[in-house]
Amino acid sequence: MSKMDERILVVDRGYLFEDEALTFQGLLTDPVKFKHIMKKFNNYFEVRRGDAEVNFEWKQPIPYTIIRRGKEVFVYKRLSGGGEVRLHDQLSIGVGGHMNKINDIRNWNDNLKINMFREIGEELRIDTPLFSDPTIVGIVNDEENEVGRVHICILAVIDLPEDAEVEVQETEQLEGYWIRTKDLTKAGLFESLESWSQIAAGIL
């Protein structure tokens, strides 16, 4: 099956943003607005991915998890062998992917958690068990680029022990390494980050 024939979860943009009254650009951390929008994800439905990628009336929720180890974060680059051509050669500090419906589970939070851990397991090999759930720290909406217009980011952070080791699973698609958190906003590196990572870097 083509990746564009995959069935993914989306929400109606008009419903999510209340006909643009709740639209924002960048990172949303305000607890009241954050909780209000998160509740709206319960009204998700399934569509074909290829249709969702070109339909600006839907938003595709993407769990986007930052892996942190003390004062470092795990950064990876999407290589030319990866699937999302629009993001090739950009650096990312978030592990993310489309959400799929989980059989017999309707609850949004359960769907989010399962999809989040699945994506981490598919992309990374972590040498320590993930005992704690990722902490959701905000929602990122970026309307200033083609990818962001049809996606919305559920931003989370998971902290590992300082001696933990992480490797990418798919070495033909990804290249990964650790970077000091304070270096993320330095000139040169910051410009190499994909837009969601640039927005997230400011709160780490």
KAGI-V10826 format. One record per helix or strand of 3 or more residues. SS is the DSSP state (H for helix, E for strand). FROM is the first residue (numbers start at 1). LEN is the number of residues. If there is no record, write none. Layout:
# KAGI-V10826
<<SS & FROM & LEN> <SS & FROM & LEN>>
This chain:
# KAGI-V10826
<<H & 3 & 3> <E & 7 & 6> <H & 13 & 4> <E & 26 & 3> <H & 31 & 13> <E & 45 & 4> <H & 49 & 4> <E & 58 & 12> <E & 72 & 7> <H & 85 & 3> <E & 94 & 5> <H & 108 & 16> <E & 124 & 3> <E & 135 & 7> <H & 146 & 5> <E & 151 & 10> <E & 166 & 3> <E & 174 & 7> <H & 181 & 3> <H & 189 & 4> <H & 195 & 7>>
